């Protein structure tokens, strides 16, 4: 079973938000998933990114591969976290 981290669409017409999920690569986009590991809302300004870092790390260590979009969301989350750490 190939596990991927990808986005699952939710929300209404013209107001989408996404769940970041760990799922079997053979399942449909909005189908059953193994675990919900975060939320991504691109319609808000600034974008809302809430991730369960420990669970994402767990799945990556188990061999899960992030989709291109999830990889970009992870980069944005890390970039946003760095200035917060610098202020401490």
N, CA, C and O atoms as CSV, one atom per row, in Angstrom:
chain,resi,resn,atom,element,x,y,z
A,1,UNK,N,N,0.850,-1.179,0.000
A,1,UNK,CA,C,0.000,0.000,0.000
A,1,UNK,C,C,0.892,1.238,0.000
A,1,UNK,O,O,1.753,1.399,0.865
A,2,UNK,N,N,0.674,2.096,-0.971
A,2,UNK,CA,C,1.435,3.342,-1.072
A,2,UNK,C,C,0.641,4.461,-0.403
A,2,UNK,O,O,-0.456,4.807,-0.840
A,3,UNK,N,N,1.209,5.016,0.655
A,3,UNK,CA,C,0.526,6.088,1.391
A,3,UNK,C,C,1.015,7.433,0.859
A,3,UNK,O,O,2.210,7.637,0.645
A,4,UNK,N,N,0.064,8.344,0.651
A,4,UNK,CA,C,0.384,9.694,0.211
A,4,UNK,C,C,-0.274,10.695,1.145
A,4,UNK,O,O,-1.318,10.425,1.737
A,5,UNK,N,N,0.356,11.853,1.265
A,5,UNK,CA,C,-0.249,12.982,1.966
A,5,UNK,C,C,-0.800,13.880,0.879
A,5,UNK,O,O,-0.050,14.376,0.037
A,6,UNK,N,N,-2.113,14.094,0.891
A,6,UNK,CA,C,-2.718,14.930,-0.145
A,6,UNK,C,C,-3.895,15.706,0.405
A,6,UNK,O,O,-4.299,15.517,1.553
A,7,UNK,N,N,-4.446,16.585,-0.429
A,7,UNK,CA,C,-5.557,17.427,-0.016
A,7,UNK,C,C,-6.879,16.748,-0.343
A,7,UNK,O,O,-7.033,16.117,-1.389
A,8,UNK,N,N,-7.829,16.891,0.576
A,8,UNK,CA,C,-9.192,16.417,0.371
A,8,UNK,C,C,-10.087,17.650,0.436
A,8,UNK,O,O,-10.094,18.354,1.446
A,9,UNK,N,N,-10.841,17.918,-0.629
A,9,UNK,CA,C,-11.609,19.152,-0.732
A,9,UNK,C,C,-12.861,19.102,0.129
A,9,UNK,O,O,-13.543,18.080,0.211
A,10,UNK,N,N,-13.146,20.230,0.766
A,10,UNK,CA,C,-14.358,20.399,1.564
A,10,UNK,C,C,-14.844,21.826,1.340
A,10,UNK,O,O,-14.251,22.563,0.552
A,11,UNK,N,N,-15.900,22.219,2.014
A,11,UNK,CA,C,-16.410,23.571,1.843
A,11,UNK,C,C,-17.515,23.618,0.811
A,11,UNK,O,O,-18.024,22.582,0.382
A,12,UNK,N,N,-17.887,24.830,0.410
A,12,UNK,CA,C,-18.993,24.995,-0.521
A,12,UNK,C,C,-18.497,25.477,-1.877
A,12,UNK,O,O,-17.304,25.706,-2.072
A,13,UNK,N,N,-19.413,25.622,-2.792
A,13,UNK,CA,C,-19.106,26.112,-4.125
A,13,UNK,C,C,-18.474,27.496,-4.034
A,13,UNK,O,O,-19.033,28.401,-3.413
A,14,UNK,N,N,-17.323,27.653,-4.647
A,14,UNK,CA,C,-16.545,28.894,-4.652
A,14,UNK,C,C,-16.010,29.303,-3.280
A,14,UNK,O,O,-15.537,30.429,-3.125
A,15,UNK,N,N,-16.072,28.435,-2.300
A,15,UNK,CA,C,-15.490,28.707,-0.979
A,15,UNK,C,C,-14.847,27.426,-0.446
A,15,UNK,O,O,-15.259,26.917,0.596
A,16,UNK,N,N,-13.841,26.903,-1.152
A,16,UNK,CA,C,-13.255,25.633,-0.737
A,16,UNK,C,C,-12.273,25.786,0.425
A,16,UNK,O,O,-11.659,26.838,0.604
A,17,UNK,N,N,-12.143,24.737,1.192
A,17,UNK,CA,C,-11.004,24.579,2.080
A,17,UNK,C,C,-10.644,23.115,2.007
A,17,UNK,O,O,-11.422,22.301,1.510
A,18,UNK,N,N,-9.467,22.778,2.501
A,18,UNK,CA,C,-8.955,21.438,2.298
A,18,UNK,C,C,-8.485,20.814,3.607
A,18,UNK,O,O,-7.963,21.496,4.488
A,19,UNK,N,N,-8.681,19.510,3.712
A,19,UNK,CA,C,-8.101,18.725,4.786
A,19,UNK,C,C,-6.835,18.097,4.219
A,19,UNK,O,O,-6.841,17.591,3.097
A,20,UNK,N,N,-5.766,18.124,4.975
A,20,UNK,CA,C,-4.546,17.418,4.586
A,20,UNK,C,C,-4.684,16.032,5.195
A,20,UNK,O,O,-4.791,15.894,6.414
A,21,UNK,N,N,-4.683,15.001,4.348
A,21,UNK,CA,C,-4.946,13.647,4.824
A,21,UNK,C,C,-3.860,12.685,4.384
A,21,UNK,O,O,-3.205,12.882,3.361
A,22,UNK,N,N,-3.686,11.645,5.176
A,22,UNK,CA,C,-2.840,10.512,4.802
A,22,UNK,C,C,-3.789,9.451,4.264
A,22,UNK,O,O,-4.730,9.047,4.947
A,23,UNK,N,N,-3.545,9.005,3.052
A,23,UNK,CA,C,-4.453,8.062,2.419
A,23,UNK,C,C,-3.715,7.101,1.497
A,23,UNK,O,O,-2.569,7.342,1.118
A,24,UNK,N,N,-4.378,6.023,1.147
A,24,UNK,CA,C,-3.871,5.082,0.165
A,24,UNK,C,C,-3.948,5.772,-1.199
A,24,UNK,O,O,-4.967,6.383,-1.521
A,25,UNK,N,N,-2.912,5.685,-1.983
A,25,UNK,CA,C,-2.862,6.394,-3.264
A,25,UNK,C,C,-3.938,5.913,-4.240
A,25,UNK,O,O,-4.260,6.628,-5.189
A,26,UNK,N,N,-4.490,4.740,-4.035
A,26,UNK,CA,C,-5.510,4.208,-4.939
A,26,UNK,C,C,-6.907,4.713,-4.625
A,26,UNK,O,O,-7.824,4.519,-5.424
A,27,UNK,N,N,-7.090,5.353,-3.485
A,27,UNK,CA,C,-8.407,5.870,-3.103
A,27,UNK,C,C,-8.710,7.170,-3.845
A,27,UNK,O,O,-7.790,7.890,-4.232
A,28,UNK,N,N,-10.009,7.478,-4.046
A,28,UNK,CA,C,-10.350,8.753,-4.692
A,28,UNK,C,C,-10.015,9.950,-3.803
A,28,UNK,O,O,-9.840,9.808,-2.593
A,29,UNK,N,N,-9.929,11.130,-4.420
A,29,UNK,CA,C,-9.513,12.351,-3.712
A,29,UNK,C,C,-10.310,12.592,-2.438
A,29,UNK,O,O,-9.725,12.850,-1.387
A,30,UNK,N,N,-11.628,12.513,-2.512
A,30,UNK,CA,C,-12.460,12.792,-1.343
A,30,UNK,C,C,-12.987,11.517,-0.695
A,30,UNK,O,O,-13.967,11.556,0.049
A,31,UNK,N,N,-12.344,10.393,-0.976
A,31,UNK,CA,C,-12.787,9.118,-0.427
A,31,UNK,C,C,-12.261,8.882,0.983
A,31,UNK,O,O,-11.835,9.808,1.673
A,32,UNK,N,N,-12.302,7.636,1.384
A,32,UNK,CA,C,-11.842,7.248,2.719
A,32,UNK,C,C,-10.348,7.536,2.856
A,32,UNK,O,O,-9.593,7.437,1.889
A,33,UNK,N,N,-9.935,7.893,4.066
A,33,UNK,CA,C,-8.533,8.183,4.323
A,33,UNK,C,C,-8.113,7.532,5.627
A,33,UNK,O,O,-8.953,7.116,6.426
A,34,UNK,N,N,-6.808,7.448,5.837
A,34,UNK,CA,C,-6.264,6.818,7.034
A,34,UNK,C,C,-6.298,7.772,8.232
A,34,UNK,O,O,-6.686,7.387,9.335
A,35,UNK,N,N,-5.882,9.028,7.997
A,35,UNK,CA,C,-5.825,9.999,9.086
A,35,UNK,C,C,-5.862,11.423,8.551
A,35,UNK,O,O,-5.253,11.730,7.526
A,36,UNK,N,N,-6.583,12.291,9.258
A,36,UNK,CA,C,-6.628,13.718,8.950
A,36,UNK,C,C,-5.483,14.367,9.732
A,36,UNK,O,O,-5.443,14.294,10.960
A,37,UNK,N,N,-4.547,15.005,9.006
A,37,UNK,CA,C,-3.365,15.563,9.668
A,37,UNK,C,C,-3.274,17.086,9.593
A,37,UNK,O,O,-2.261,17.665,9.987
A,38,UNK,N,N,-4.327,17.742,9.088
A,38,UNK,CA,C,-4.275,19.196,9.065
A,38,UNK,C,C,-5.359,19.825,8.227
A,38,UNK,O,O,-6.181,19.142,7.615
A,39,UNK,N,N,-5.344,21.161,8.213
A,39,UNK,CA,C,-6.303,21.963,7.457
A,39,UNK,C,C,-5.536,23.018,6.674
A,39,UNK,O,O,-4.559,23.588,7.161
A,40,UNK,N,N,-5.998,23.267,5.446
A,40,UNK,CA,C,-5.417,24.316,4.613
A,40,UNK,C,C,-6.571,25.094,3.989
A,40,UNK,O,O,-7.408,24.513,3.297
A,41,UNK,N,N,-6.623,26.416,4.230
A,41,UNK,CA,C,-7.671,27.267,3.667
A,41,UNK,C,C,-7.012,28.391,2.868
A,41,UNK,O,O,-6.571,29.383,3.447
A,42,UNK,N,N,-6.940,28.243,1.536
A,42,UNK,CA,C,-6.285,29.257,0.711
A,42,UNK,C,C,-7.125,30.510,0.495
A,42,UNK,O,O,-6.604,31.509,-0.001
A,43,UNK,N,N,-8.410,30.490,0.852
A,43,UNK,CA,C,-9.272,31.647,0.606
A,43,UNK,C,C,-9.103,32.740,1.653
A,43,UNK,O,O,-9.459,33.891,1.402
A,44,UNK,N,N,-8.574,32.404,2.808
A,44,UNK,CA,C,-8.333,33.420,3.844
A,44,UNK,C,C,-7.064,34.193,3.547
A,44,UNK,O,O,-6.155,33.692,2.884
A,45,UNK,N,N,-7.012,35.400,4.038
A,45,UNK,CA,C,-5.804,36.212,3.924
A,45,UNK,C,C,-5.365,36.625,5.300
A,45,UNK,O,O,-6.118,37.361,5.938
A,46,UNK,N,N,-4.248,36.239,5.816
A,46,UNK,CA,C,-3.311,35.292,5.226
A,46,UNK,C,C,-3.895,33.877,5.228
A,46,UNK,O,O,-4.838,33.584,5.963
A,47,UNK,N,N,-3.323,33.013,4.400
A,47,UNK,CA,C,-3.803,31.635,4.294
A,47,UNK,C,C,-3.761,30.945,5.647
A,47,UNK,O,O,-2.824,31.131,6.424
A,48,UNK,N,N,-4.797,30.138,5.923
A,48,UNK,CA,C,-4.849,29.372,7.164
A,48,UNK,C,C,-4.196,28.019,6.934
A,48,UNK,O,O,-4.613,27.257,6.062
A,49,UNK,N,N,-3.177,27.730,7.718
A,49,UNK,CA,C,-2.495,26.438,7.653
A,49,UNK,C,C,-2.373,25.922,9.081
A,49,UNK,O,O,-1.631,26.483,9.887
A,50,UNK,N,N,-3.100,24.855,9.392
A,50,UNK,CA,C,-3.019,24.216,10.707
A,50,UNK,C,C,-2.640,22.758,10.483
A,50,UNK,O,O,-3.427,21.977,9.947
A,51,UNK,N,N,-1.449,22.404,10.892
A,51,UNK,CA,C,-0.949,21.048,10.669
A,51,UNK,C,C,-0.577,20.383,11.978
A,51,UNK,O,O,-0.125,21.039,12.917
A,52,UNK,N,N,-0.772,19.072,12.033
A,52,UNK,CA,C,-0.326,18.268,13.174
A,52,UNK,C,C,1.080,17.766,12.821
A,52,UNK,O,O,1.247,16.701,12.226
A,53,UNK,N,N,2.076,18.555,13.201
A,53,UNK,CA,C,3.456,18.282,12.813
A,53,UNK,C,C,3.954,16.910,13.207
A,53,UNK,O,O,4.658,16.259,12.435
A,54,UNK,N,N,3.597,16.460,14.403
A,54,UNK,CA,C,4.060,15.149,14.856
A,54,UNK,C,C,3.487,14.024,14.003
A,54,UNK,O,O,4.178,13.045,13.722
A,55,UNK,N,N,2.224,14.157,13.589
A,55,UNK,CA,C,1.599,13.113,12.776
A,55,UNK,C,C,2.127,13.140,11.331
A,55,UNK,O,O,2.287,12.090,10.707
A,56,UNK,N,N,2.392,14.330,10.811
A,56,UNK,CA,C,2.964,14.424,9.467
A,56,UNK,C,C,4.352,13.802,9.466
A,56,UNK,O,O,4.707,13.054,8.555
A,57,UNK,N,N,5.132,14.116,10.493
A,57,UNK,CA,C,6.468,13.526,10.619
A,57,UNK,C,C,6.383,12.002,10.700
A,57,UNK,O,O,7.186,11.301,10.084
A,58,UNK,N,N,5.410,11.489,11.460
A,58,UNK,CA,C,5.203,10.047,11.591
A,58,UNK,C,C,4.970,9.412,10.216
A,58,UNK,O,O,5.608,8.421,9.863
A,59,UNK,N,N,4.042,10.001,9.445
A,59,UNK,CA,C,3.718,9.425,8.142
A,59,UNK,C,C,4.890,9.528,7.166
A,59,UNK,O,O,5.114,8.610,6.376
A,60,UNK,N,N,5.629,10.613,7.209
A,60,UNK,CA,C,6.795,10.750,6.333
A,60,UNK,C,C,7.855,9.712,6.681
A,60,UNK,O,O,8.501,9.163,5.788
A,61,UNK,N,N,8.042,9.438,7.982
A,61,UNK,CA,C,8.999,8.405,8.394
A,61,UNK,C,C,8.554,7.021,7.960
A,61,UNK,O,O,9.387,6.147,7.719
A,62,UNK,N,N,7.236,6.812,7.858
A,62,UNK,CA,C,6.695,5.522,7.414
A,62,UNK,C,C,6.761,5.353,5.900
A,62,UNK,O,O,6.432,4.288,5.376
A,63,UNK,N,N,7.192,6.412,5.189
A,63,UNK,CA,C,7.359,6.304,3.746
A,63,UNK,C,C,6.287,6.991,2.928
A,63,UNK,O,O,6.265,6.849,1.705
A,64,UNK,N,N,5.401,7.730,3.565
A,64,UNK,CA,C,4.368,8.452,2.818
A,64,UNK,C,C,5.016,9.552,1.996
A,64,UNK,O,O,5.976,10.185,2.435
A,65,UNK,N,N,4.481,9.777,0.795
A,65,UNK,CA,C,5.015,10.826,-0.057
A,65,UNK,C,C,3.986,11.957,-0.161
A,65,UNK,O,O,2.816,11.694,-0.437
A,66,UNK,N,N,4.395,13.189,0.052
A,66,UNK,CA,C,3.452,14.304,-0.094
A,66,UNK,C,C,3.215,14.619,-1.577
A,66,UNK,O,O,4.118,14.500,-2.405
A,67,UNK,N,N,1.985,15.023,-1.886
A,67,UNK,CA,C,1.706,15.489,-3.247
A,67,UNK,C,C,2.451,16.804,-3.457
A,67,UNK,O,O,2.992,17.370,-2.507
A,68,UNK,N,N,2.481,17.291,-4.692
A,68,UNK,CA,C,3.183,18.546,-4.971
A,68,UNK,C,C,2.585,19.694,-4.164
A,68,UNK,O,O,3.311,20.521,-3.611
A,69,UNK,N,N,1.258,19.737,-4.101
A,69,UNK,CA,C,0.584,20.824,-3.388
A,69,UNK,C,C,0.828,20.733,-1.889
A,69,UNK,O,O,1.060,21.755,-1.243
A,70,UNK,N,N,0.781,19.545,-1.330
A,70,UNK,CA,C,1.028,19.382,0.106
A,70,UNK,C,C,2.473,19.728,0.424
A,70,UNK,O,O,2.741,20.318,1.470
A,71,UNK,N,N,3.406,19.379,-0.443
A,71,UNK,CA,C,4.807,19.744,-0.225
A,71,UNK,C,C,4.952,21.261,-0.170
A,71,UNK,O,O,5.709,21.780,0.650
A,72,UNK,N,N,4.232,21.977,-1.037
A,72,UNK,CA,C,4.268,23.443,-1.027
A,72,UNK,C,C,3.645,23.995,0.256
A,72,UNK,O,O,4.160,24.956,0.827
A,73,UNK,N,N,2.553,23.404,0.711
A,73,UNK,CA,C,1.911,23.834,1.960
A,73,UNK,C,C,2.858,23.611,3.136
A,73,UNK,O,O,2.948,24.458,4.025
A,74,UNK,N,N,3.562,22.489,3.152
A,74,UNK,CA,C,4.525,22.212,4.221
A,74,UNK,C,C,5.656,23.250,4.213
A,74,UNK,O,O,6.095,23.698,5.272
A,75,UNK,N,N,6.126,23.630,3.015
A,75,UNK,CA,C,7.164,24.660,2.924
A,75,UNK,C,C,6.659,25.996,3.461
A,75,UNK,O,O,7.377,26.688,4.183
A,76,UNK,N,N,5.432,26.358,3.114
A,76,UNK,CA,C,4.846,27.612,3.603
A,76,UNK,C,C,4.716,27.588,5.122
A,76,UNK,O,O,4.985,28.592,5.781
A,77,UNK,N,N,4.308,26.456,5.681
A,77,UNK,CA,C,4.156,26.341,7.136
A,77,UNK,C,C,5.501,26.472,7.830
A,77,UNK,O,O,5.597,27.127,8.867
A,78,UNK,N,N,6.544,25.859,7.275
A,78,UNK,CA,C,7.883,25.975,7.862
A,78,UNK,C,C,8.389,27.398,7.774
A,78,UNK,O,O,9.004,27.902,8.713
A,79,UNK,N,N,8.133,28.048,6.650
A,79,UNK,CA,C,8.570,29.425,6.451
A,79,UNK,C,C,7.883,30.353,7.456
A,79,UNK,O,O,8.513,31.270,7.983
A,80,UNK,N,N,6.600,30.122,7.722
A,80,UNK,CA,C,5.855,30.936,8.675
A,80,UNK,C,C,6.307,30.676,10.109
A,80,UNK,O,O,6.241,31.575,10.947
A,81,UNK,N,N,6.764,29.460,10.401
A,81,UNK,CA,C,7.189,29.100,11.738
A,81,UNK,C,C,8.560,29.689,12.076
A,81,UNK,O,O,8.823,29.996,13.239
A,82,UNK,N,N,9.422,29.851,11.099
A,82,UNK,CA,C,10.780,30.347,11.357
A,82,UNK,C,C,10.795,31.763,11.946
A,82,UNK,O,O,11.515,31.983,12.921
A,83,UNK,N,N,10.038,32.741,11.410
A,83,UNK,CA,C,10.057,34.076,12.043
A,83,UNK,C,C,9.515,34.064,13.478
A,83,UNK,O,O,9.968,34.835,14.323
A,84,UNK,N,N,8.553,33.195,13.742
A,84,UNK,CA,C,8.015,33.087,15.091
A,84,UNK,C,C,9.072,32.569,16.061
A,84,UNK,O,O,9.142,33.017,17.205
A,85,UNK,N,N,9.896,31.624,15.601
A,85,UNK,CA,C,10.972,31.084,16.438
A,85,UNK,C,C,12.061,32.125,16.675
A,85,UNK,O,O,12.650,32.183,17.754
A,86,UNK,N,N,12.320,32.941,15.669
A,86,UNK,CA,C,13.362,33.965,15.780
A,86,UNK,C,C,12.994,35.030,16.803
A,86,UNK,O,O,13.885,35.601,17.432
A,87,UNK,N,N,11.722,35.310,16.988
A,87,UNK,CA,C,11.259,36.312,17.931
A,87,UNK,C,C,11.433,35.872,19.379
A,87,UNK,O,O,11.506,36.709,20.278
A,88,UNK,N,N,11.499,34.567,19.610
A,88,UNK,CA,C,11.593,34.049,20.991
A,88,UNK,C,C,12.939,34.292,21.599
A,88,UNK,O,O,13.175,33.918,22.748
